[in-house]
Amino acid sequence: MGRDPSAPARTSWPVPAAPRPSPWRRIGGALVTVVVLGLVGLAVAVAVVPAVTGSRAYTVLSGSMVPTLPVGSLVVSRPVDADSVVVGDLISFVDRDRARGETRTVTHRVVAVDPGPVFTTRGDANPAPDPHPVTAQDLLGRVWYDLPWVGGAAGFLRTGPGLMVGGGAVLLLLGLGLLVPRRRRPGDRAVRERG
């Protein structure tokens, strides 16, 4: 059956290809993606991994472990059996100041192990060992990994101003993400027909 000669002719017009986004938009999109992925990875390392593994995260507040652990580093210590700790390990422990009745969490290097076990520790930047030996009961864990300078930022984000800055940064990144144009796929192109 042939075409009806009285029917109007139909012509297909190809849709012109969408203009390529400017290099600045592509760079901006890639930058936003890298920042978002970095923040997600950081959140996993700081919060999710310790929570799942029973580890604890601590912020380095003094320079006693410089240059190994710069001030502001985040240290993640995983619980271990006290008998597995050897000289050279970095451990986190409860330091008890018996004279003042105070305790604090410290991360230092093991320089000697005595029966018990009892550990003698020293900060890498300190000239002498710590005054109090560490017993197995005060051992919190062996350092699993550390993230330089992240602890200071994490501590700041827990404060009121830090929450506002962090929330503003998240909103800014989301807004920038919305400005990046969606990349068209070949299946998105349509052919317009004129009758």
Secondary structure, DSSP 4 states (H G I P E B T S, - for coil): ----TTSPP-EEEPPPPPPPPPHHHHHHHHHHHHHHHHHHHHHIIIIIHHHHHT-EEEE--SSTTTTTS-TT-EEEEE---GGG--TT-EEEEEEEETTTTEEEEEEEEEEEEETTTEEEEE-TT-SS--SSPEEGGGEEEEEEEEETTHHHHHHHHTSHHHHHHHHHHHHHHHHHHHHSPPPPPGGG---EEE-
